[in-house]
Amino acid sequence: MIIVRRFFAWRNGSRFNQYLMAVTLSIPLLCFGMIQGWLSPMRRILESSENPIDHPYTKDEYSWAASVTYITAIILGLPLGYFMDRFGRKFMSLVTISTIMAYWLIKIISLEPSSFIIARAVAGFPCSAVYIIMPCYIKEISDIDLRSAFGSLYILIRNVGYLTSYVLADLLSVYAMLWVGFGVAAVIFLLFLLLPETPEYLIKTGKVDEAKEVMAWLRGISVTDDRLVRDIDTIIYRDKQTTMEAKSTWGTIFHDATTRKAFIISWVIKVAQQFDGYLIVLIYASSIFDVAADSVNIKLSANQQVMVVGAVQLVGSMSATALVEKTGTKKLLVGTSFTMGVGMGILSIWFYLTASGWSLPGWIPVLALCLAIVSDAAGFQPVSYIVITDMFTFHLRGQVSSFINVCGKGANFIQIKGFHALNQAIGIQFTFLIFAVICFGSCLFSIIFFPETRGRSLDEIYKELAGRNKKDDNQNQPQV
């Protein structure tokens, strides 16, 4: 770390190191995106005679492999907040990358169904960790005016991982792809050894001088800079105040009305986003493309279909960073949850009318599918992670993030396992109608309750949640 700080010792207020750190800290999401992206193009191979182990997987084996990740993500995700506060953001990031390496290594050693299921179970740890640890890590190394933009970055990088797997699966053999996944994770592990811990965690562990050096390095200023000294003092004050109050995370949420309101808002937005139907849209993308091909005379292979979906996701997440800077988190959340609802509503109507015997153009569901995927990637999904890190103090952030993200994984598991049963009970058209209602409900909820968080300190956000007017002198307060 000392070598890195000396090599990238910028001055004159350059924040290049914050950009560098934000991109680097997002790369574990690229690794996890490659893990999840590997599933879709490989399903056809693993369930066929082309399987490299000479006998195909059964549909039940593949189903368990796909879903077991969410079971272990729930179990292993719950204590992550505690471990992150106990051992630090950097150490837990290294543990996360180690489990990603273990996932690829298990499959390199054996692709038998039992080994594949074990590997997918191991992937449950990074399935939770990359969405809990990395957002907190990024938030704590970035200035207040950069946090929203950086927060949208990790969904972009994850979608790059998805698309990388889609493309490489079409170009490489099965085992070559496994070695690429392992190699990328190994390089990232070595890179993370060079990164600093966050100033807030260093202060919590009594390393104030090191915290000053890290913050100065991140901001490109001197350790004696007045603004830096004020911000360090603010973090120290909050740490001592929290220690004196000696309340548990849940005790604070239960007794403090404003914190409780922030928790409820964060939980509702996260769970609603997980139930917005984007996972199901991805599952149904192939059949929708097949229907569209009949009317627009375009035939795509299964791998080409998932590549198109990956590209659409990437376009949406690329726009997220620009949109959040122009509109703020609230307008972005309201707009994308509404357009997501429109996409789901169109799909619901299309399924209903075609089931009733109507003949409709195949481009309609494709357009609706793309609208839903872009809307989720451009705002609904990244904002659901940004809000968790923006609305809680250091001492609450880890455990609140763990709990809310585990609830999100539970929602994913329920959708994957319950989707077909729900379709049989009420029909796919009404299932998508439910998703549309959830999206429109989220839009209305966000308009009424969600506070703008971009470029605002925690005190300013909490004053709005408490119903108090913002004061002009907040601009002179340390923005930590």
Residue pairs with C-beta under 8 A, 6 or more apart in sequence:
1 194
1 195
1 196
3 194
4 194
4 195
4 196
5 196
5 213
5 214
5 217
8 16
8 17
8 20
8 217
9 217
10 16
10 17
10 220
11 220
11 221
11 222
12 220
13 219
13 220
13 221
14 220
15 143
15 146
15 218
15 219
15 220
16 220
17 217
17 218
17 219
17 220
18 141
18 142
18 143
18 146
18 150
18 218
18 219
21 138
21 141
21 142
21 195
21 218
22 138
22 141
22 142
22 146
22 150
22 153
23 153
23 157
24 191
24 192
24 195
25 93
25 134
25 137
25 138
25 141
25 154
25 195
26 134
26 138
26 153
26 154
26 156
26 157
26 158
27 157
27 188
27 191
28 93
28 96
28 97
28 100
28 126
28 129
28 130
28 134
28 188
29 130
29 134
29 154
29 155
29 157
29 158
29 161
30 157
30 158
30 160
30 161
30 164
30 184
31 97
31 100
31 126
31 130
31 161
31 181
31 184
31 185
31 188
32 100
32 123
32 126
32 127
32 130
32 158
32 161
33 157
33 158
33 159
33 160
33 161
33 162
33 164
33 165
34 161
34 162
34 164
34 165
34 181
34 184
35 100
35 103
35 123
35 126
35 161
35 165
35 181
36 161
36 162
36 165
37 161
37 162
37 163
37 164
37 165
37 166
37 169
37 306
37 310
38 165
38 169
38 177
38 181
39 65
39 66
40 166
40 282
40 306
41 165
41 166
41 169
41 170
41 302
41 303
41 306
42 169
42 174
43 62
44 50
44 302
45 51
45 174
46 56
46 57
46 62
46 111
46 116
47 56
47 57
47 58
47 59
47 62
48 56
49 56
51 57
51 111
52 111
52 174
52 175
53 111
53 112
57 65
57 113
57 116
58 113
61 113
61 116
61 117
64 117
65 113
65 116
65 117
65 120
66 120
66 416
67 413
67 416
67 417
68 117
68 120
68 121
68 124
69 120
69 121
69 123
69 124
69 127
70 124
70 127
70 409
70 410
70 412
70 413
70 416
71 121
71 124
71 413
72 121
72 122
72 123
72 124
72 125
72 127
73 124
73 125
73 127
73 128
73 406
73 409
74 124
74 128
74 406
74 409
74 410
74 413
75 124
76 124
76 125
76 128
76 129
77 124
77 127
77 128
77 129
77 132
77 402
77 405
77 406
77 409
78 402
78 403
78 406
79 402
80 92
80 128
80 129
80 132
80 133
80 398
80 402
81 132
81 249
81 397
81 398
81 399
81 400
81 401
81 402
81 403
82 398
82 399
82 402
83 92
84 92
84 132
84 133
84 136
84 398
84 402
85 204
85 395
85 398
85 399
88 197
88 201
88 205
89 133
89 136
89 137
89 140
89 197
89 198
89 201
90 137
90 192
90 195
90 196
90 197
90 198
92 129
92 133
93 133
93 134
93 137
93 192
93 195
94 189
94 192
94 193
95 125
95 129
96 125
96 126
96 129
96 130
96 133
97 126
97 185
97 188
97 189
97 192
98 189
99 122
99 123
99 125
99 126
99 129
100 123
100 126
100 185
101 182
101 185
101 186
101 189
102 119
102 122
103 119
103 120
103 122
103 123
103 126
103 181
104 119
104 178
104 179
104 181
104 182
104 185
105 182
106 115
106 118
106 119
106 122
107 115
107 116
107 119
107 178
108 175
108 178
108 179
108 182
109 115
111 174
127 409
128 402
128 405
128 406
128 409
130 154
130 158
131 385
131 405
131 408
132 398
132 401
132 402
132 405
134 154
135 151
135 154
135 385
135 386
135 388
135 389
135 401
136 389
136 397
136 398
136 401
137 198
138 147
138 150
138 151
138 153
138 154
138 389
139 147
139 150
139 151
139 389
139 390
139 397
140 198
140 199
140 200
140 201
140 394
141 196
141 198
141 199
141 214
141 218
142 150
142 218
143 219
143 479
144 455
144 456
144 457
144 479
144 480
145 455
147 386
147 389
147 390
147 454
148 324
148 325
148 328
148 329
148 386
148 390
148 453
148 454
148 455
149 321
149 324
149 325
151 324
151 382
151 383
151 385
151 386
151 389
151 390
152 317
152 320
152 321
152 323
152 324
152 382
152 383
152 386
153 321
154 382
154 385
155 317
155 320
155 377
155 381
155 382
155 385
156 314
156 317
156 318
156 320
156 321
158 317
159 310
159 313
159 314
159 316
159 317
159 377
160 314
162 310
162 313
162 314
163 307
163 310
163 311
163 313
163 314
165 177
165 181
166 303
166 306
166 307
166 309
166 310
167 307
167 310
168 177
168 180
169 177
169 303
170 303
170 304
170 307
172 180
196 214
196 217
197 210
197 214
198 214
199 211
199 212
199 214
199 215
199 218
199 232
199 235
200 211
200 235
200 394
201 394
202 208
202 210
202 211
202 214
203 211
203 232
203 235
203 236
203 239
204 239
204 394
208 232
208 236
211 232
211 235
212 223
212 228
212 229
212 232
213 223
215 228
215 231
215 232
216 222
216 223
216 225
216 228
219 225
219 228
221 227
221 228
222 228
227 478
230 478
231 478
231 479
231 480
233 478
234 478
234 480
235 394
235 480
238 393
238 394
238 480
239 394
239 395
242 393
242 395
245 252
247 255
249 395
249 396
249 399
249 400
252 259
252 396
253 259
253 260
253 263
253 396
253 400
254 260
257 466
258 462
258 465
258 466
259 392
259 396
259 462
261 449
261 465
262 391
262 392
262 461
262 462
262 465
263 392
263 400
265 387
265 391
265 449
265 450
265 451
265 465
266 387
266 388
266 391
266 392
266 400
266 404
267 404
267 407
268 442
268 445
269 333
269 383
269 384
269 387
269 442
269 445
269 446
269 450
270 384
270 385
270 387
270 388
270 404
270 405
270 407
270 408
271 404
271 407
271 408
271 411
272 337
272 438
272 439
272 441
272 442
272 445
273 376
273 380
273 381
273 384
273 408
273 442
274 407
274 408
274 411
274 412
274 415
275 411
275 415
275 435
275 438
276 337
276 340
276 344
276 376
276 380
276 435
276 438
276 439
276 442
277 344
277 372
277 415
277 432
277 435
277 438
277 439
278 340
278 372
278 373
278 376
278 380
278 381
279 412
279 415
279 416
280 415
280 419
280 431
280 432
280 435
281 343
281 344
281 347
281 369
281 372
281 373
282 309
282 373
283 419
284 369
285 305
285 306
285 309
285 369
286 302
286 305
286 306
288 365
288 366
288 369
289 300
289 305
289 308
289 366
291 362
291 365
292 298
292 362
292 363
292 365
292 366
293 299
293 300
293 362
294 362
295 361
295 362
295 363
296 362
296 363
300 308
309 373
312 370
312 373
312 374
313 373
313 374
313 377
314 377
315 374
315 377
316 373
316 374
316 375
316 376
316 377
316 378
317 377
317 378
317 382
319 374
319 378
320 332
320 377
320 378
320 379
320 382
323 332
323 378
323 379
324 332
324 379
324 382
324 383
324 386
324 454
325 454
327 335
328 452
328 453
328 454
328 455
329 383
329 386
329 387
329 390
329 450
329 452
329 453
329 454
330 446
330 450
330 451
330 452
330 453
332 378
332 379
332 383
333 379
333 380
333 383
333 442
333 446
333 450
334 443
334 446
334 447
334 450
335 379
336 375
336 376
336 378
336 379
336 380
336 383
337 375
337 379
337 380
337 439
337 440
337 442
337 443
337 446
338 439
338 440
338 443
339 371
339 375
340 371
340 372
340 375
340 376
340 380
340 439
341 436
341 437
341 438
341 439
341 440
341 442
341 443
342 368
342 371
342 436
343 368
343 369
343 370
343 371
343 372
343 375
344 368
344 372
344 432
344 433
344 435
344 436
344 439
345 432
345 433
345 436
346 364
346 365
346 367
346 368
346 371
347 365
347 368
347 369
347 372
347 432
348 429
348 430
348 432
348 433
348 435
348 436
349 429
350 360
350 364
350 365
350 368
351 427
351 428
351 429
351 432
352 427
352 429
353 360
354 360
355 427
355 429
380 439
380 442
384 408
386 453
387 450
387 453
388 397
388 400
388 401
388 404
388 405
389 397
389 401
390 453
390 458
390 461
391 451
391 453
391 458
391 461
392 400
392 401
392 458
393 458
419 431
422 431
423 431
451 461
451 464
451 465
452 464
453 461
457 474
457 477
457 478
457 479
457 480
458 480
459 474
459 477
460 470
460 474
463 469
463 470
463 471
463 474
464 470
